[in-house]
Amino acid sequence: MKIQQYHRATSLEDAYNVLHAGSNNHILGGALWLKQIAKEIDTAIDLQDLNLHEIEQTETHFIIGSMATLYRLETAQAVNEWCDQLIKNSMQHIMGVAFRNTATIGGSIIGRYAFSDLLGPLLVLNAEVEFYRAGKMTLEAFLNERRMPQDILVAVHIPKERGQSFFKKVSNTRLDFAVLNIAMFKSKKEIRIAFGSRPGVAALAKEAMKIINQTPSWQEQRETLINALLEELKFGNNQRGSEAYRKQLAQTYLIRGIEEVMHNDR
């Protein structure tokens, strides 16, 4: 990868203006996934002086600055206590501590990487992403955007909602990208379920969620639940796993996850 120029932004407005000054200008996060976006960059824009690395909280939300590292969020005790360790359990499978101490939340989200172990947990926690100009939108809406926004990701907002969680990553080796991952969160209102690395980007299993949230005796609806999942979400082939293998994993961990969050609620 080649970078022609380096710009250290003095403000969000400065960074935004430089970003729009050329179609091949890019924001630097931790720069670990940058090769996934572009092989050549005219101007790389560094946000490290803009105080976007903090983790704050209000009465209703945790606000995660986009330049906070994965490890900082993984070890944020208050956040993990609220979400039943879901964030920690998903992040501890991402490479090693040195990697997670460099990779940023913003860099991990903005690329909408299909292999991400973070997007599924954030989806089931009803996270929102905040952009400098576009403002806030749900993470789900951002993942479904057809084009990458030419904007600066400022923060991630996670609602304070207590519940029970489940996360499973299946990979060929501990440090490999996932063949499939599943995140689940049971709040007082509902169970939310997301599958990632299908090999498509993480998505909510809305039809399966609808069935389980509307059916008191879900055990009697296992086949219907599984069929709804397989009809709604696409599971495909890549070098890490086959479509058939992913479908089998999805069925297995869908049921195990539901059983676990239901059991932990007793």
N, C-alpha and C positions, 0 to 999 in steps of 0.2 A: 504494500500500500504506500502511495506517495502523497505527501501533504505539501502543498506549495507555500502556504502562508499560515502563520499561527496568530490568533487574535485573543487576547485576554480581556474579556468583557468587563466593563466598569459598571454596567447596569443592565437590567433586563431589556430596556429600550435599546441600548447600544447593541446587545446581542441580537435582538430581533432585527434591527436595521442591517447588521452585517449578514445575518442569515439570508435576508431577502435581497442582498446586493448581488448575489450570484446563485444560479441554480445548482451549482456544485459545491456550495458551502454547507458545512455540517457542524452540529453541536457535538462537543466532546462530553461524554459521561465519564465512566471509568476507562473508556476506550478499549475494553476487552472484546466487545462484540462489533467494533467499528468495521472490521473487514467484511462482516455480513451485509453491511449497507452499501459500502462504496470501496472501490479499489484505488481511486484517485480522488483527492479532495483539493479544491482550490484554496479555501480558507477554513481552518479548523478553529472553532470558537470554544474557548475555555470558560466555564461558569464558576470556577472554584472560588472567586472572590465575592460571590453574590449571596452568601449566607443561605444556601439552599440545602444544607446538610443536616439541619436540625429536625428533631422529632418532637412535636408539640401536641398538646391536647386541650380540648375544650370540654364543656359538659357533655357533649354528644358525640364528638369525633376525635380520632387521632389524626394528626396532619403530618405526613411524612415528606420532608423535603426531597426533591428529585435527585439531589446529589448525595443523599445519605447512602451509605454502603449497605450491601446485603447483610453483612455481618452486624452492622449497627442495629438494623431492624430485627435480625435474628435474636440478638441479645437484649432487645428492649423489653424488659420484664413486664411493664405495665400493659403494653400492647398484647403480649402473649398470654398474660393472665386473663384478659378479656376474651380472647378467641380460643381458649382451651389449647394453647400451644400450637395452633395450626400453622402459623407463619414459621415458627422455629422448626417444626417437624418437616416442613417442606424444604426449607433452606439448607438444613444440615446435610442434605443429599447433593448439594451443588458443589462439585469440585472439592477444594480444600479451603481452610480458613484464610490462607493468604489470598486466594482468588476472591473469596467473598468479602475480604477487607479492601478490595480495590473496585470490584464491580458495583455500580450504583443502581438504585431503584429505578431512576429515570431511564438509564441506558438499557435496563432489562425489560422495561415496559414498552418503550417507544418503538422498538424494532418488531414488536408483535411476533416474537419467535415461537414457532410451533413447538419447539422442544422445551419451552420454559416450564419450570416447576413452580414458578411464582404466580403465574396468571390465573391458574385454576383456584388456588386459595383466595386470591383477591376477588375473583368473581363471586365465590360463594359467600364472601364477607360483605357483598354489596358495595365494593369500593368505587369511588369516583376519582377521575383524574382531572387536574386543574391545569389549564394552559394559560399562558400570559395574555393572549388576546381573545381567544375563543371562550375562556372561562371554564366552568366545570361541566363535565358530562359523565355519564356512567362508564365504567370500564368496558362493560359489554358493548355500549354504543361505539366507543372508540375502536374496539377490536373488529367491529363490523363495518367501519368506514372503508370505503373502496380505495381511497387515496390517503397516503401519509400526509398529515397536516404539516404545513410549513409554519410551525409555531414552536414555542418553547414549553416543555412540560415543567411546571413549577412544583407541583406537589401531588401526593396521593392522599385522599381522605377516606379513612376507614371508620364506619359507624361503631360506636360503643354498643355492642350487642353480645350478651353472654349466651353461651350454648355449649354444645358438645361437637367435637370435630373428629374427622377421620382423614388421613392422607396416606396414599400408597403410590410409590414410584416403582415401576418394574423396569429394570435395565439389565443389560448383559454383563456389565461390571459396575462396581460401586461408583466409579467416577465417570461413567458413560452417560450420554444423553438417554432420556427415558424411551422405552418402547411404548409405554403408556403411563399416564399418571391420572389419578382420580382424587378430587378434593370434595369433602362433604362437610356441611355445617348444619346443625339442628338448633334453631333458635326456639323461643317460646311460640313463635307463630308458624314456622314451617321448616322443612328440610330442603336445603339447596345442594345441588350436585353438579360438578363440572368435570369434564374429561379433557385432558390435554395430550399432546404428542400422539395424535390419532392416525397419521402423523400431522393432521391439521392443527391450527391454533386452538387453544382451550376454548370450550363453549359449554354453556349450561345445558343440562339434559332436561329441558322444560316439560316435555311430555311425561317423562318418568316422574319428575317432581310433582306434576299435577295429580298423577295417580296416587302416589304415596301420601300426599298431603290431603287428599279427599277420601281416602279409604282407610278406615280404622283398622281393619284386619288385613294388612298389606300382605301377610304371609300367604293368603289365599289367592293373591293376585300376582304371584312371582312371574309366571309366564307372560302375563299381560304387561307387566312392568318391563321385563327384558325385551319383549317385542317392540314396545314403545321406544325404548332406548336405541335399539338397532335400526329402527325405521327413521328416527329423527336425525341421529348423528352419523356421519360418514366415517368409516374406519378403512384405511387403505394400506398399501404396501410401501415399504422402503427398505433400505439396507439393514435396518435394525429389527424389522419384524414384518410378518405377513398380515394381510387383512384378517384371515381366519384366526390367527393367534391373538391379534388385538381384540377381536370380537369375543373370544373365549375369556380373555383377561377382563374385559369390560363387564361381562355377565357375572363372573366370579366375585370381583371386588365391588360391584354394585350391591350385591346381596350382603357381603361381609361388612361393607361400610354401613349400610342401614342397620344391620344387627348390632354393630358396635355403638353407634350413636344412640340407638334406642336403649340398649343395655345400660349405657353410662348415665342415662337419664333417670334410671329407677332409684 
